[in-house]
Amino acid sequence: MALDAATIERLIKEGLPDAQVTIEDLRGDGDHYAALVVSPAFKGKSRVQQHQMVYRALGGHVGNALHALALQTVAPQD
């Protein structure tokens, strides 16, 4: 069963409570999403580490219930 945008956002926010999350359904099929995640927790982390943090928040859903996710992560600027 595919994840909907609200569930993806909820899972990310549960793992990164201070994050601002924007989810876009890229094809309108509920299977291909883009996510923009902005979090102070990303400061000082590499892009790979930032993405790993989001994937951890999503648990085992990536590649299973969540087929495709174009992920962009950003640390807020002071």
KARANOR-V418042 format. One record per backbone hydrogen bond with DSSP energy under -0.5 kcal/mol. CO is the residue of the C=O (numbers start at 1). NH is the residue of the N-H. If there is no record, write none. Layout:
co=CO nh=NH
co=CO nh=NH
This chain:
co=4 nh=8
co=5 nh=9
co=6 nh=10
co=7 nh=11
co=8 nh=12
co=9 nh=13
co=10 nh=14
co=11 nh=15
co=12 nh=16
co=16 nh=19
co=19 nh=21
co=20 nh=38
co=22 nh=36
co=24 nh=26
co=24 nh=34
co=31 nh=68
co=32 nh=26
co=32 nh=27
co=33 nh=70
co=34 nh=24
co=35 nh=37
co=35 nh=72
co=36 nh=22
co=36 nh=38
co=37 nh=39
co=37 nh=74
co=38 nh=20
co=39 nh=42
co=40 nh=43
co=42 nh=45
co=46 nh=50
co=47 nh=51
co=48 nh=52
co=49 nh=53
co=50 nh=54
co=51 nh=55
co=52 nh=56
co=53 nh=57
co=54 nh=58
co=55 nh=59
co=56 nh=59
co=58 nh=61
co=59 nh=62
co=61 nh=64
co=61 nh=66
co=65 nh=3
co=65 nh=67
co=66 nh=63
co=68 nh=33
co=69 nh=71
co=70 nh=35
co=72 nh=37
co=74 nh=39
